[in-house]
Amino acid sequence: MRDRPDDFDEELLRPALNGWGIEAATLDYAPVGFGDFHWIATAGGGRRWFVTVADVRRQTYDELRLAMETAAALREEAGLGFVVAPLRAADGSTLRRLDGHRYAMSVFPYEQGTGGDFGDELSPAERGRVIDLLAELHTTPPPLSTPDRPVALTGRAGLEQALGDTTLPWLGGPYSEPAQDLIGRHAGMLRRRLAEFDRLAGRPGEPVLTHGEPHPGNLLRAGERRLLIDWDTVGMAVPERDLWLVARDEDDLARYTKATGRAVDHELLGLYRLRWALNDVAEFVEWFRSPHGRTADAEQSWDALTGTLAQLAR
């Protein structure tokens, strides 16, 4: 997130880092990503770690713990070198609560590399490298901790409520009224897209171990190495859950099929593309119906909402 969490005490981080044997000389907020909060911890000798703080109201503590355990097992046991996995604390844990209920922390190695942004277009050669990583992941036996990731719209109830009740004004902040107007103007289209999602969601497929969000924003280029970060949504699902974010043409799909022996289902690619967009709309609706200010994160969310609705309306 670009904005620091205004209700989080950063002083909780230093004693928590002691659980990993880290004495941080400095803690610098890193305004990157969307959803979690990040800091760079630097020890007196200059060694650095990447610290992630998650709001476990978005994904429950137990769900996030299983995801972190899965990522750690993929690195430690399966030997997948492209997995940037959480480090284990002295007690073996990969996730720790910070304030008793809302926030939890993981610590990662600090990797030198060049990151990207969601929506960046990769070259055909770069897409091929990512597809090769996914093929290796999808053919790896899943650790016991791996959660299932059924096809679902996590914020559907809130989105349908917003579509059904247009009389009560949204009063959360400066973007509430324009967001309500925008959703109202796209209500018919959104209902049709929800019906399309329901039609596709029953399509069968064989689950594999998936990353969940292997877009350029979660890809690090470190020389000749390519690393995948952000394993919060790792889990069992059909491979199209990952592939729609990477593959752009039939050559990409053929490369995946050659590496795995699995044909790619184009309708499942469409399902996961639609699911991502509808989930984004639902999340932004929740954001703008809730208390918010005119911040960098709110502005980014507004731009993303308008762009997503335009994409869905095509």
N, C-alpha and C positions, 0 to 999 in steps of 0.2 A: 504494500500500500504506500501511496505517496505521503499520506497524512499519518502522523503518529497517533496511536490510540489515546484518546484524551482521558480515559478512565483506567489506565494501566500504570502502575507504579514501577518505573524502570529500575528502581533500587532492588527489586526482587531478583533481578538477573544475576548480580554478582554472587550472592550466596548460593544461588541455584547452580551456577557454573562450577562451584567447588565440588559438586557431585561428579563432575567429569575430570576433576583434578586440574581445573583451569583457574588461574588467578589473573583476571583481566586487568591490565593497566589502563586500557581505554575501551569504551563501548560506543560505537558510532552507529547511529540509525542509518539503515540502507533503504531509501525510498524506491523499492523495486517490487515487481509482481502486483497481483491483485487478489486480495483475500486474507493473506497472512501478513504478519509484521516481522521485519528482519533487522538484525544488528550484526555488525562485525566486531568480534571480540579480539583484542590484540594483547598478547602477553608482553612482559617487560623485554624479552629477548626478540620480539618482533613476530613471533609465530601468530597466525591468525586462524579464527574459526568463524563459521557462518551460523548464526543463531536465529532460529525461527520460532516465533510465538504465534500460536493458533488460537482462535476463538472457538472453543469446543461447543458453542451453541450452533455453529454452522455444520460441523460434523462431530458426532459424539466422541467423547474421550476414548471409549473402547474401540470405536471404528477407526479412529486415527491411530491408536496404539497398534492395532492389527496391521494397518498399512505400513507403519514404520518398522514393525517386526519383519514383515514380508520383504521390504526393501533391504533391510540388514541381512536377512538370510540369503537373498539373491547375490549379494556381494560376498558374504563370508562363506557360504556353503556351496552355492551354485557357481561361484567364481565369475560372475558377470562384471567385467571390469568397467563397463560403461555406466553402471548404476552408482550414482552419487547417493550413498546411503547414510542414515544417521549413525553417529558414533554411539557406542554404548557407555553409559555411566558406570561408575565403580560397582554398582549393584546389578549390572547387566541390562538395565532398562534403556529404552530408546526414546521415551517420552515421559515427562514429569509435569505434574500439576504445579502451578505457580501461586495461585491465590485461592485454592480450595475448590473452585467450581468453574470459573469462566475461561481461564487461560492455561495453556500447557506449552511446554518448551521442548524442542529438540535441538541438538547440536550436530553440525555437519563439518566435514573438512572444508577448508577454504581452497577452492580450486581456481587456479589461474586459467583464464580462458575468455573468449569473446562470446557474449550471449546475443540473443536476438529478441524479437518482439512478436507477440501473437499477430498473425496477419502478414508477416514477412513472406515473400516468395523465395523459395529455395531453388537453386539451379537443378537441372536434371541429375547431375552428378551428386549433388548434396542430398537430394531426395533418395537416391539410390543407397547412400551410406546409411541414412536413417532407416530405410526399409530393411536393410541387412540387420541392423540392431533389433528391429521389431521381430524379424523372422527368428533371430536367436532367442529373444524373449518368449515368443509364442510357442516355441518348441521346447522350452525348459519346464520340467516338472514343477508344479507349484508347491511352495512350502506349506506346511500345515496351517500357518497363520493367515494364508491368503483369503480375503473375504470375497463373497460373491458380489457381483455388480449387476443386478437385474436392470433391464430397461425400464426406467421410470423418470417422471418429471418431478423433481424434488419439491418444487414450489407450486405445483399445479393447483392445490386448493386455494392458495392466495390469489393466483392469476384468475381462476374461474370466479372467485368472489368479486374481484375487481371488474370483470367483464359483466357480471350479473347485476351488481348494485352500482348504478351510475348516479344515484341521488345524493349520497353522502359525500361531501367534499373531502379531498385529501388535504391535510393540514400539517404535514410533517416539516415543510421548509420551503425554500424558494423555488425548487423544481417540482413541487407537488402538483400545483394547478396545471402547468403546461404538460406534465407527464400524464395526468388524468385525461386531459383533452386529447393528447396524442393517442393514448390507448383507446379512448372512445371512438376516434376516427378509424382505428384499425380493428375494431372489435369483430366485425364480420369475418375479416381475413384470419384473425387469430382463432376463431371458432372452427373455421374450415381446416386450418393447419392442425389443430388439436384432434379433429376427426381423422385426418390423414395419419397422424402419429399413431392413433389407436389401431388403425387398419394395419399398419406396418409392424406394430409392436408384437404381434402374435407370430411373426415369421420365425421358423425354427432355425437353429444354428448350433454348432458344436463349440462350447466355450474353451478358451485358452487363457493363459496368463497375460493380462494386458496392463499397459501403463495407465491409460485413461486420457492423458493430455499430452501426447508427444509432439506438440506444435513448436515452432521455432523459438518461442519464449522460454521453453523448457529444454533447449538444446545449447550446450556449451561446446565451442570449438577450442580445443587445446592442442595446437600444432596439428599433428595427424590424427589425434584422438577426437572422438565425438562422445560426449557425455550427456546422459539424460538426468535432469534434476526433477524435483517436485513429484514425489511418489505418493502423495496423499490419497490419490484415487486408484491406486493399483488394485487389481482384482480380476476375478474370473468373468469373462464375457466373450462374445464372439470377436474374432480378430478385426472385423470392420469397425469396432469401437475405436481402435487406434488408426486404422488405415485411412479413414476418410480425412484425417487431419494432415496426411503426408502425400498420399498418391494423387497425381494429377492427370495421368493418362494411362492408356493400356500398357505401355511399356513398363510403367511402375508396377502395375498389377501383375504383369507377367513375371517380373523379377521376383516378386513375393511368392507367386505360385511355384516358380522353379526352386526357390530356396526351401519351401515348406511342404510342397506337394498338395497344397490346399487352393482350390478355386475361390475367387472372391465374389461375393454376392452383391451386385450393384444396388439392389433394393435395400439391403442392410446398410450399405454406405449412405444411402439417402436417409434412412431412418436415423442414423446417428448424427448426421448433419442437421436434420430437423430438430432432433432432441437437444443438441447444443444450443441452437438458436432460441428455442422455446424456454429452456432453462435460464438462459440469459435474460430474456424478457421478464420471466417470473421473478428473478433475483432483483432486477432493476425496479420492478413494480413494488416489491417489498421495501427496497431502499427508499424510494420516493414517497411512499406512504408513511414512513417512519421519520422520526426527528432527524434532520440533517441541516447542514449549513452550506454556504456557497464556497466549497473547498475544491482543491484540485481533484480529489477522488470523486466528488459529486459531479464535477464538470466532465470528467472522463466517463462516468457512468451515463450521463445524459447523451454524450456523443455516441457511446456504444449502443444505447437504447434506440436512438434515431436511426443509426446505421443498420442495426439488426432488423428493425421493423421494415426498413426499405428493402433489405435482402429477402425477407419472408414474403413481401408483397409482389415479388417478381413472378 
